[in-house]
Amino acid sequence: MRSSRSSASGMKTCCRSSRAIARHSSGSLKSASSPNTISDLANRAMPPIGMVGGMSWHSTAHYYRLLNEISENRHGPRMNAESILVTLPFAPLVRAMEEGDRTGVADRIAVAARQAERAGAGCLLLTAFTAHFAAPAVREAITVPLINAYDALADAAGRQGVTRLGVLGTRHTLADPQLAARLRQAGIDPVMPTSDTASRIDMTIAEELIAGKTSQRAGNALDTAVADLARQGAQAVALACTELPLLLPRQAAVPLIDGVETHVLHALNTLERME
């Protein structure tokens, strides 16, 4: 993950587009040889990446696009990643979460993860940060690795030398104790937004970004939230939400860490190390 850094003069930095960052990140591991024939593809050691999506489908599409862009950057034109995608209808999950049925939602996500594994997935990604509250249930349901987005964020921030990381996401994500615990385990102090800022970001995600809308108002809400976290001492801000990166690229008071990009890179790197 390559992220923009603040200049010595204190000028604002620009978080670059995922595509530009992915090109520079492609050299982080040795480039695996690309299969040239159907036989080569069948003999390739790297298994398909499993994804549970639909939460929302706009963010899942962003995951899918970025996964294949990075794969092509590493392995050549038309070498998109082999993947298995199971999508869930979002509305019933949202309704169940609002009614407090977190166990029911976690069980449904775990069933979808098991479907992906049975279809041949060699690892599993949940293409929504909010869905990571269900990570324990998913781990119980599958035998292949769950590539956790919280691990990816901690690794990316640690590589950049960040010790105080601002975090933005849905109210469910910010309330998930697993996220703060994983950051602290990596020696990183999570800096959380004020309740008012968190509510504005949650509303922006729910009312606009989940529907695929990227208005100036949404961008302004993000900019204000990032500036608030910077004033609290955050050295960088993690967009721990699959919809917030839809607002990139943009100027920011501190470097922004794209949660989707770090998650996808972490998954590809993990699988390539397994080859």
N, C-alpha and C positions, 0 to 999 in steps of 0.2 A: 504494500500500500504506500503510495507516495502522496503526501499531503502538503499543502502549502504552509509556509512558515511566516510568522510575523517578521518584518524587517526590523533592523536595529533602530530605525527612526520612529518606530511605533505606528507606521502606516498600516492601514487595513490590508488584509490578505484576501486573495480570491481562491475559493475552493474550486478546483478545476473539475471539468466534466469527468464522469466515470470512464468514458472511453479513452481519454487522454491518459488518465492515471493507469488504467489497465495496461496500456502499451508499455509504459515504463516499468510496471510491476512484473511483466512477463519474464524477466530475466532473473527473478528471485530464486528460481530453481533451474537445474539443468533442463533443457528442452528435450522432452521425450521424442524419439523418432516417430514420425507419422506413418500409419499404415498406408500402403499403396494399393492394396487389393482387398477384396472381400475376405480372402483367406487370412491376410494379415490382421484385418479387423477382428476376426473371430479368435485369433490367437493372442490378441492384446490383453495384457494382464489387468489393466484398469477397468473395474466394473462400472456399470451405469450409476449415475448419481440419482438417488431417489429424492423427490420433493413432495411435500404436502402443502398445497396451495389453496387459493380461493379466498384468502383472508387479508386483503381483498384481491380480486383477480387483477386489478391494475398493478399492484405491487408484485404479484406473482409473475406477470408479464415482464416487469423490470428485472426480476431475478433471472428469468429464462433468457432474456436478451443479453444481459451482462455475462452470464455463464458462457454463452456461445461466443460472444465477442472476445472474451479473454482466452477461450480455448483456441479460436482461430489465430489470435495474436501469438500464441505459443506454438501451435502445431501447423499453421499454414491455412490458406484459403479453403473454405468449405469443410474444415475439420472442426465442426461444431461438436460439443460434448454429447456423449451418449447419456441419455437421461430417461427417467420414468417419473411422470407427474400424476399425482392423484389430487384432484381439486374438490373442495367441499363447498356447498352453498353457504354463503356467509350469513345471511339474515337469521337463520335459526340459531347459529352460534352466538351472534350478537344478542339476540333475545334471551337466550339461556344465561349468558354472562350477566345481563342486566337484572335477571331474576335471581342471580346468586347461585346458579347451578354450575359451578366451576368443575365439579367432578364429572358431570355429564358431558361437558365440553371436552375435558381432558380425555375421557374415554373415547369420544368420537374421533378426536385427533389421533389417538393411539391406534384405533382400528384402521384409519387411513394409512398410517405409517406401516402397519403390518401388511396391508395390501401392496404397498410399494415394494416391501422386502420380498413378498411372495412372487412378485412379477420379475424379480431379479436384481433389485437395487443392491449395490454393495455398501452404501452408506445412506444416511437420511438427513435432509435439511427440512426444517420448518420455515417456510418462506414468510414468516410474520414474527416480529419480536414479541408481540403480545401473547402469541401462542406458546412461547417458551415457558410459561408457567406450568404447561403440561409436560415438560421435559422428563420429570421422574416417571410419569405414566408411560410415556413413549419408550423410555429405556427398558421398562419392564416388559413391553409388548414386542420388542424386536431383538434380534441377535447381532445385527450389523451396527457399526458405530453411528451414533447421533452426533453430527457436526454442529456444535452449539454456537449460536451467534454471540453469546456472552463471552465464551472463550476467545472467539475471533476478535472482539472489541478489546479485551484485556491484552491480547498479544500485540495488536496493532498499536495501542497506546503505549505499551511497554517498549516497543521497538523505537518509538519516537521520543522516549525519555520523559513522557508525561507522568507526573506524579499526582496532579490534581485535574481530574477529568469531569467536565460538565456533561450532563446527560439529559437528553430530550427524547420524549416518546409519549405514548398514550399513558393515561393515568394508571392503567392496569400494569404496564411495564414498569413505571416508576415505583409502584408499590410492591413489585416482585422482589422479595428479599434475596433471591438467587443472584440477581444482577449486581447489587452492591457487594454481596459476599464474594463473588468471583473477582471483582475489581480489587477489593481489599486483599484478597489472596495473592494477587499479583503486585501488591505494594502500591496500589493506586487509590487515592482518596476520591470517592465520588462526590461531585458537587451537584446537588439537586436544585431545580428551580423553585422559586417561591410558589405558594399555592395558587396565587392569581395567574402567574406566568404559566404554570402547569395546566390550569383550566383553559387558558386561551389556546395553548398548543393542542390540547386534547380536542377542543371544539373545532379548531382548524382542520385537524386530521379527520374527525368524524363527519363534518359538514361539507368539506371541500375535497380533500386529497383522496379519500376513499372512493369518491365518485370520479376521480381522474381529473379534477379541476385544479389548475395551478394559477390562481389569481394574484394580483399585486398585493391584495390584503393578506393572503396566506404568506407571501414572501416577507412582508413587513412584520408579521407576527413572529416569524422565525428569526429575522434579524434582531428584533427587540429582545427576544429570549436569549439569543447568543450573547448579545451585549450585556445583558443582566448577569449571566453566568460568568462572563469575563470579569465583571466588576467584583464578583464574589471570589475571584482568584483562580478560576479555571484557566489552565494553560491551553486547552483544546476542548472542543465540544463534540461529543458523540451523538450522531443522529441515530438513536436506538429505536428506530421505527422504519418500517419498509416503505412508508409513504413519504416521509420527510425528504429523502434524497431526490424525489421527483422535482423539488424546487431548486436543485443545483443545475449549473454553477451559479455562485453569487459571491459578492464581497462579504467578508466577515471580520469581526474584530479579532478573532483567534482562529487557528486552523480548525477545520471541520473534518471529522472522521465519518465517512459514509458507511453506515452499518451494513447495508446490502453488499457493497463492494468488499468489505473486509470479510464478510461471511462467505461469499463465493470464492474469494482467493484462498481463504483458510481451507475450504472444502477441496479445491483443486490441488493445493499443496499437499494436503493430507493424503489424498488418493495417489498422487504421483510418488510420494515417499513409500507407498505400499507396493509400487510396481517392482 
